[in-house]
Amino acid sequence: MQINKGINALIRINPLLFILFFLIISYLASYITLLFPASASQNDTVQLLENQWQKIFIGVLVVPFVETLVFQTVIISIICNIIKRPKYSLYTSILISAMAFALNHSYNIYYILNTFLAGIILAFAYYISRYRKMSATLTIFIIHSIWNSISFLTE
């Protein structure tokens, strides 16, 4: 089956290429925001912080770490422990993880849609990372942290 070959390739590739692959997929998926109004990408939570270094520390290190733990590690692990068949646990865990991730970013409907798509990408990367030698939580934290760094730089 073609999908299994693709997943097996993702499991076996170099960790840096794995991270780069999912960053590129995230970047391409972000083009959906071109369909949204300009205010759609506004995230007021981090803007509440006055110090630029606090914004970077919170937005690039703390938030990605906590969100990775909650929305990928915990949710996907629990679902995979409940649903033992990998095919069903894959789809179920990715959808529930992405929905929870999106609802946590409920600044507006467009932002929810955008983060739902990002949540699917991060959850899929986490699910695949569970079969890799490098920690899945660390891998997704790195992807999420780099993505947030890029977002800060392009503000």
N, C-alpha and C positions, 0 to 999 in steps of 0.2 A: 504494500500500500504506500502511495506517495507521501501521505502525511507522516506516517511513521518514519520514513527515510529522512524527511526534513527535521523531525523532532530528534532523531538519533544524531543527525549532523550537528544540531544545536547543542546536544549533550556533550559531544566530543570536541567541539572547537575550543581553541585557546580562550581563556577567560577574558582577555582584553578584547578579542574579536566578538565574543558573546555580548559584552557590555556595549561595544560600539554598534553592533547590529541592532540592539534594542534602543539605543539612543537615536539611531537613524530612523527606525520605525516610528519612534515617538515624535521625532521632528517632522516626518512626512505626515503623520496623523494630525499634527498641530495645524496643518493647512486648512482643516475644517473650520477653524476660527475665522477664516476669511469670509465665510458665509454669515457670520454673526455681526451684530453692531459693535462699534468700537469699545463700548463700555462692557462688553461681554467678558473680557479677560481681567477685569478689575478685581483684585483681591485686597480688600481693605484691612484684613486682620494684621498682616505684617506691617502695613503702613502706620499702624498705631504706635509702633515703636519709634522713638525719636532718634536714637543713636544708630548710625549706619552700620557700625560693627555689631550691634545687637541684632539688627535685621538680618545681617549675613549669618551670624552664629545661629540664630533661631531658624531662619528660613533654609539654610543650607546644611546644617548639621542636626539640630534637635528635631525639627518637624519631619524630615525624611526618615530619621531613625524611628521615631515613635509611630509614624504612619506605616512604615514597613512592618514593624512588630505587630501592630493592631490589625491592619487591613490585609496584609499578606500572610505573615507567619501564623498568627493565631487563627484567623478565619479559615485559611486553606488547610492548616494542620487538623483542625477540628473536623472539617467536612471530610477530609481524606480518611480520618479515623472512623467516621460514621459510615461513609460510603466506600466500600472496599474495592469496587470495580473501577479501575483507573479511567475508563472511558467516561463513566458517569460522574466520577469525582472531579475530573478535569473540567467539564462544562459547568457543573454546579458550583464548584469552588471559585472558578473564574468569574461567573456572573454575580454571585453573592459578594465576593470580595470587591468587584468593580462597583456594584451598587452601593455598598457601604462607603467606599472611598469617595464616590461622587456625592452622596448625601452629606458627607462631612464637609464638602466644599460647596455649600448651598448659598453662594452669594447671589446668584441669579440663575435662571433656567439654562442659559447658554453655558455658563461656567459648569453647571452640573453635567450637561451633555459632554462638554470637553473633558472634564475629569473622569467621566464614565469611560470614555474611550481610552484615556491614559490609564485608568484602573484596569481595564481589560489587558492592556499591554504589560503593565507591571505584574498583574496576577499570572498571566501566561508565562512571563519570564521567571517568576518565582516558582511556578509549578515545574517548569523544565529544570530550573536550578536545583531543585530537590534531588535530581539524579546526577548532578555534577559533583566533582570533588570539592569545589570551593563552597563555602557556606551560602545557602540561598538567601538568608537574611542579609548578609554582608553584600552580596552581589546586587540585590535590589536596592539596598541603601545607597550603594555607590551610583547606580543608574539614576535614582531619584535625586540624590544630592547633586550630581552633575547637571541634571535637567534644571533643577532649581537655580543652580549657579548661572547657567546660561540665561534663564529667565531674568535674574537680577541684572546681568550684564546688558541685556537688551531692553531694559525698562526705559 
